[in-house]
């Protein structure tokens, strides 16, 4: 019996701890605790995916392509770094403009 306790000391410790927790807090607490851990294991990768998606969209909005040579530039530069042509991306006036000052053209069509 003494050899059994030496070999399986950690197993015995965890088993006693689990039985004490179930006896004090109840079986419902134990099931809820395991459920919350599984929920976190599911939600953490989802949260990381959403953060990566938002970062990718932010990065993608800053990319301009030159119509003349096809060079890809990052940021809000006015001229192409390769050929010097003017980029037709977002102008600084459009970037600094408040949304309340912008005009949106809407064309109404009749649906038959």
Z-matrix of the N, CA and C atoms (Angstrom, degrees):
N
C 1 1.445
C 2 1.522 1 110.44
N 3 1.309 2 116.03 1 -35.41
C 4 1.449 3 120.66 2 -179.30
C 5 1.529 4 111.39 3 -65.49
N 6 1.351 5 117.37 4 -37.61
C 7 1.463 6 121.17 5 177.60
C 8 1.526 7 111.04 6 -66.68
N 9 1.318 8 116.74 7 -36.69
C 10 1.472 9 120.86 8 178.69
C 11 1.527 10 110.65 9 -61.98
N 12 1.319 11 117.73 10 -41.75
C 13 1.456 12 121.27 11 179.77
C 14 1.530 13 112.25 12 -68.06
N 15 1.321 14 117.23 13 -34.33
C 16 1.458 15 119.84 14 178.90
C 17 1.525 16 111.25 15 -69.29
N 18 1.319 17 117.02 16 -41.65
C 19 1.470 18 121.24 17 -176.09
C 20 1.527 19 111.08 18 -73.64
N 21 1.304 20 116.86 19 -43.97
C 22 1.459 21 120.98 20 -173.90
C 23 1.530 22 112.03 21 -106.47
N 24 1.307 23 117.52 22 39.39
C 25 1.465 24 120.77 23 -178.29
C 26 1.530 25 111.31 24 -66.48
N 27 1.321 26 117.75 25 -41.91
C 28 1.461 27 119.85 26 -179.10
C 29 1.523 28 111.00 27 -70.83
N 30 1.330 29 117.12 28 -38.59
C 31 1.461 30 120.32 29 178.18
C 32 1.524 31 110.33 30 -63.24
N 33 1.316 32 116.48 31 -42.61
C 34 1.455 33 120.80 32 178.57
C 35 1.533 34 110.89 33 -65.30
N 36 1.329 35 116.65 34 -39.70
C 37 1.469 36 120.56 35 179.52
C 38 1.520 37 110.63 36 -63.75
N 39 1.338 38 117.69 37 -48.29
C 40 1.468 39 120.47 38 179.87
C 41 1.523 40 112.06 39 -65.52
N 42 1.309 41 117.04 40 -35.83
C 43 1.462 42 120.01 41 178.27
C 44 1.520 43 111.03 42 -65.90
N 45 1.325 44 117.09 43 -44.71
C 46 1.473 45 120.14 44 177.85
C 47 1.525 46 111.02 45 -64.43
N 48 1.320 47 116.73 46 -41.23
C 49 1.471 48 120.23 47 178.70
C 50 1.529 49 110.35 48 -61.20
N 51 1.326 50 117.43 49 -44.54
C 52 1.463 51 121.48 50 179.45
C 53 1.517 52 111.04 51 -63.46
N 54 1.316 53 117.90 52 -43.50
C 55 1.461 54 120.46 53 178.98
C 56 1.529 55 111.79 54 -65.13
N 57 1.328 56 117.35 55 -37.33
C 58 1.469 57 120.22 56 178.20
C 59 1.520 58 110.80 57 -67.74
N 60 1.352 59 116.98 58 -41.82
C 61 1.466 60 120.26 59 179.17
C 62 1.521 61 110.02 60 -63.83
N 63 1.336 62 117.31 61 -43.56
C 64 1.469 63 120.17 62 179.28
C 65 1.522 64 110.06 63 -65.29
N 66 1.319 65 117.96 64 -38.58
C 67 1.467 66 120.49 65 -179.00
C 68 1.526 67 111.52 66 -68.66
N 69 1.343 68 117.16 67 -37.62
C 70 1.469 69 119.83 68 -177.30
C 71 1.523 70 111.32 69 -79.93
N 72 1.330 71 116.68 70 -51.61
C 73 1.463 72 120.36 71 -173.36
C 74 1.518 73 113.57 72 -93.70
N 75 1.281 74 117.69 73 -17.85
C 76 1.456 75 121.16 74 179.18
C 77 1.512 76 112.08 75 95.81
N 78 1.306 77 114.30 76 163.14
C 79 1.466 78 121.54 77 -177.95
C 80 1.525 79 111.29 78 -69.08
N 81 1.331 80 117.18 79 -32.89
C 82 1.464 81 121.71 80 -179.52
C 83 1.531 82 110.52 81 -62.84
N 84 1.309 83 118.15 82 -40.64
C 85 1.467 84 122.10 83 177.37
C 86 1.519 85 110.51 84 -61.65
N 87 1.322 86 116.47 85 -42.58
C 88 1.462 87 121.11 86 -178.83
C 89 1.533 88 111.19 87 -64.02
N 90 1.316 89 117.24 88 -42.68
C 91 1.466 90 121.67 89 178.45
C 92 1.529 91 110.16 90 -66.43
N 93 1.337 92 118.16 91 -42.63
C 94 1.463 93 121.50 92 178.20
C 95 1.524 94 111.38 93 -63.87
N 96 1.301 95 116.78 94 -38.81
C 97 1.466 96 121.35 95 178.77
C 98 1.530 97 110.67 96 -62.84
N 99 1.319 98 117.44 97 -46.56
C 100 1.464 99 121.20 98 177.95
C 101 1.525 100 111.07 99 -65.10
N 102 1.328 101 117.57 100 -37.80
C 103 1.466 102 121.47 101 178.03
C 104 1.513 103 112.10 102 -64.17
N 105 1.321 104 116.78 103 -40.38
C 106 1.459 105 120.44 104 178.81
C 107 1.518 106 111.38 105 -67.05
N 108 1.312 107 117.25 106 -37.67
C 109 1.469 108 119.95 107 177.34
C 110 1.522 109 110.02 108 -65.09
N 111 1.328 110 118.03 109 -43.10
C 112 1.467 111 120.91 110 177.90
C 113 1.529 112 111.24 111 -64.95
N 114 1.326 113 117.29 112 -36.82
C 115 1.458 114 121.09 113 177.29
C 116 1.524 115 110.79 114 -64.29
N 117 1.319 116 117.62 115 -41.96
C 118 1.459 117 120.86 116 176.68
C 119 1.519 118 111.76 117 -63.99
N 120 1.327 119 116.85 118 -39.26
C 121 1.460 120 119.92 119 178.15
C 122 1.522 121 111.77 120 -63.92
N 123 1.319 122 117.55 121 -26.57
C 124 1.462 123 121.23 122 177.51
C 125 1.531 124 111.17 123 -84.79
N 126 1.331 125 117.67 124 -39.27
C 127 1.463 126 120.37 125 -173.01
C 128 1.522 127 113.58 126 -80.49
N 129 1.315 128 119.33 127 -28.90
C 130 1.466 129 120.61 128 -179.14
C 131 1.533 130 111.30 129 -63.33
N 132 1.339 131 120.83 130 -46.88
C 133 1.468 132 118.27 131 175.97
C 134 1.529 133 113.11 132 -63.69
N 135 1.333 134 117.57 133 -34.04
C 136 1.455 135 120.43 134 176.98
C 137 1.524 136 111.12 135 -64.47
N 138 1.324 137 116.88 136 -42.00
C 139 1.460 138 121.33 137 177.54
C 140 1.527 139 111.18 138 -64.30
N 141 1.314 140 117.39 139 -42.10
C 142 1.467 141 120.70 140 177.31
C 143 1.527 142 110.87 141 -63.55
N 144 1.324 143 117.69 142 -39.37
C 145 1.462 144 121.04 143 177.18
C 146 1.522 145 111.36 144 -62.13
N 147 1.328 146 117.29 145 -43.15
C 148 1.468 147 120.61 146 178.72
C 149 1.523 148 111.73 147 -64.64
N 150 1.322 149 118.25 148 -39.78
C 151 1.461 150 121.38 149 177.95
C 152 1.529 151 110.23 150 -63.81
N 153 1.317 152 117.48 151 -42.41
C 154 1.464 153 121.01 152 178.19
C 155 1.522 154 110.69 153 -65.25
N 156 1.321 155 118.03 154 -39.61
C 157 1.456 156 121.79 155 179.29
C 158 1.525 157 111.41 156 -64.52
N 159 1.322 158 117.18 157 -43.13
C 160 1.471 159 120.41 158 178.23
C 161 1.519 160 110.29 159 -65.20
N 162 1.322 161 118.04 160 -41.48
C 163 1.461 162 121.13 161 177.67
C 164 1.512 163 112.14 162 -63.48
N 165 1.327 164 117.37 163 -40.29
C 166 1.459 165 121.20 164 179.15
C 167 1.521 166 110.90 165 -65.02
N 168 1.341 167 117.76 166 -42.17
C 169 1.464 168 120.40 167 178.32
C 170 1.525 169 111.52 168 -65.74
N 171 1.322 170 117.54 169 -36.61
C 172 1.459 171 120.67 170 176.64
C 173 1.519 172 110.76 171 -65.18
N 174 1.312 173 116.94 172 -42.26
C 175 1.464 174 121.85 173 178.13
C 176 1.526 175 111.16 174 -65.50
N 177 1.340 176 116.16 175 -40.27
C 178 1.457 177 121.35 176 -177.82
C 179 1.527 178 111.63 177 -66.74
N 180 1.321 179 118.30 178 -31.77
C 181 1.466 180 120.88 179 -178.69
C 182 1.526 181 112.40 180 -72.33
N 183 1.317 182 118.34 181 -16.10
C 184 1.459 183 121.37 182 -178.99
C 185 1.526 184 112.64 183 -96.00
N 186 1.314 185 118.09 184 3.06
C 187 1.465 186 121.52 185 -177.82
C 188 1.520 187 109.43 186 -91.27
N 189 1.362 188 116.77 187 129.24
C 190 1.458 189 123.22 188 174.15
C 191 1.512 190 108.78 189 -117.79
N 192 1.328 191 116.68 190 145.06
C 193 1.461 192 121.61 191 177.28
C 194 1.525 193 107.97 192 -118.85
N 195 1.320 194 115.74 193 133.13
C 196 1.459 195 121.90 194 179.30
C 197 1.530 196 109.00 195 -74.09
N 198 1.344 197 116.05 196 129.88
C 199 1.460 198 119.96 197 178.86
C 200 1.529 199 111.62 198 -73.78
N 201 1.326 200 116.83 199 -22.49
C 202 1.459 201 120.84 200 -176.22
C 203 1.531 202 112.12 201 -81.36
N 204 1.321 203 117.42 202 -52.08
C 205 1.472 204 120.23 203 -174.85
C 206 1.521 205 113.74 204 -114.80
N 207 1.321 206 118.93 205 -13.53
C 208 1.460 207 121.82 206 177.86
C 209 1.519 208 114.75 207 87.78
N 210 1.324 209 117.30 208 8.33
C 211 1.454 210 120.74 209 179.81
C 212 1.528 211 110.26 210 -69.37
N 213 1.313 212 116.21 211 138.81
C 214 1.460 213 121.90 212 178.88
C 215 1.523 214 108.03 213 -95.92
N 216 1.337 215 116.13 214 127.70
C 217 1.464 216 121.21 215 177.21
C 218 1.513 217 109.05 216 -121.62
N 219 1.307 218 115.41 217 152.07
C 220 1.453 219 122.05 218 -178.91
C 221 1.516 220 108.54 219 -111.42
N 222 1.310 221 117.38 220 130.51
C 223 1.451 222 121.60 221 178.01
C 224 1.513 223 111.00 222 108.91
N 225 1.327 224 115.11 223 -165.11
C 226 1.452 225 121.45 224 -176.13
C 227 1.523 226 110.30 225 -111.44
N 228 1.321 227 118.04 226 54.67
C 229 1.458 228 121.44 227 177.22
C 230 1.520 229 109.02 228 -80.05
N 231 1.334 230 116.35 229 150.46
C 232 1.455 231 120.71 230 -177.31
C 233 1.523 232 112.07 231 -90.14
N 234 1.344 233 117.53 232 -28.03
C 235 1.455 234 121.34 233 -177.76
C 236 1.523 235 110.34 234 -121.34
N 237 1.332 236 115.17 235 152.56
C 238 1.457 237 121.20 236 178.01
C 239 1.528 238 109.24 237 -70.09
N 240 1.329 239 116.20 238 138.63
C 241 1.466 240 120.25 239 -179.97
C 242 1.524 241 111.99 240 -74.81
N 243 1.326 242 117.81 241 -22.28
C 244 1.455 243 121.54 242 -175.99
C 245 1.530 244 111.83 243 -90.54
N 246 1.349 245 117.97 244 -53.24
C 247 1.462 246 120.54 245 -174.58
C 248 1.519 247 113.66 246 -109.18
N 249 1.319 248 119.12 247 -12.31
C 250 1.463 249 122.31 248 178.03
C 251 1.519 250 114.20 249 84.98
N 252 1.327 251 118.54 250 3.37
C 253 1.465 252 121.53 251 179.67
C 254 1.523 253 109.85 252 -70.65
N 255 1.323 254 114.62 253 153.66
C 256 1.468 255 119.66 254 179.96
C 257 1.525 256 109.37 255 -76.18
N 258 1.320 257 115.27 256 131.65
C 259 1.463 258 120.32 257 179.16
C 260 1.517 259 109.71 258 -82.14
N 261 1.305 260 115.68 259 142.31
C 262 1.468 261 120.77 260 -178.30
C 263 1.517 262 111.97 261 -101.59
N 264 1.315 263 117.26 262 27.61
C 265 1.468 264 121.25 263 179.17
C 266 1.517 265 110.45 264 -76.32
N 267 1.291 266 117.16 265 -149.09
C 268 1.457 267 121.95 266 178.33
C 269 1.524 268 110.56 267 -71.48
N 270 1.292 269 116.22 268 132.95
C 271 1.466 270 120.52 269 174.93
C 272 1.514 271 109.52 270 -82.97
N 273 1.333 272 116.18 271 156.98
C 274 1.461 273 119.40 272 177.83
C 275 1.528 274 110.82 273 -64.30
N 276 1.339 275 117.32 274 -27.82
C 277 1.473 276 119.76 275 177.78
C 278 1.521 277 110.55 276 -65.85
N 279 1.330 278 116.75 277 -37.53
C 280 1.461 279 120.21 278 179.27
C 281 1.519 280 111.71 279 -72.94
N 282 1.316 281 116.75 280 -30.84
C 283 1.457 282 120.17 281 -179.33
C 284 1.522 283 110.47 282 -71.78
N 285 1.322 284 117.29 283 -42.65
C 286 1.461 285 121.56 284 -176.21
C 287 1.518 286 112.96 285 -82.63
N 288 1.316 287 118.72 286 -8.79
C 289 1.456 288 122.12 287 -177.52
C 290 1.526 289 110.05 288 -73.78
N 291 1.326 290 115.21 289 138.29
C 292 1.466 291 120.33 290 177.06
C 293 1.530 292 109.71 291 -74.00
N 294 1.318 293 118.10 292 148.18
C 295 1.471 294 120.04 293 179.39
C 296 1.526 295 112.87 294 -61.88
N 297 1.338 296 118.19 295 -28.76
C 298 1.463 297 120.05 296 -179.63
C 299 1.519 298 111.75 297 -71.88
N 300 1.340 299 117.84 298 -19.05
C 301 1.462 300 121.71 299 179.52
C 302 1.524 301 112.08 300 -90.27
N 303 1.311 302 117.70 301 -9.52
C 304 1.458 303 121.55 302 -177.60
C 305 1.521 304 110.52 303 -82.29
N 306 1.323 305 115.22 304 151.85
C 307 1.456 306 121.58 305 177.47
C 308 1.519 307 108.25 306 -115.49
N 309 1.302 308 115.80 307 133.01
C 310 1.459 309 120.99 308 178.52
C 311 1.516 310 107.84 309 -110.65
N 312 1.320 311 116.17 310 124.43
C 313 1.459 312 121.35 311 178.28
C 314 1.524 313 108.50 312 -86.96
N 315 1.321 314 116.11 313 125.77
C 316 1.458 315 121.36 314 179.30
C 317 1.520 316 108.18 315 -122.48
N 318 1.317 317 115.87 316 126.77
C 319 1.466 318 120.61 317 177.92
C 320 1.520 319 108.49 318 -106.59
N 321 1.311 320 115.82 319 122.45
C 322 1.465 321 120.70 320 -178.29
C 323 1.536 322 109.52 321 -91.53
N 324 1.309 323 115.89 322 136.33
C 325 1.454 324 121.96 323 176.85
C 326 1.513 325 109.30 324 -126.19
N 327 1.293 326 115.24 325 144.38
C 328 1.465 327 119.94 326 179.04
C 329 1.519 328 109.07 327 -87.07
N 330 1.315 329 116.20 328 132.76
C 331 1.467 330 122.07 329 -179.79
C 332 1.525 331 107.66 330 -97.30
N 333 1.318 332 115.71 331 126.54
C 334 1.474 333 119.57 332 -178.92
C 335 1.495 334 111.18 333 -106.11
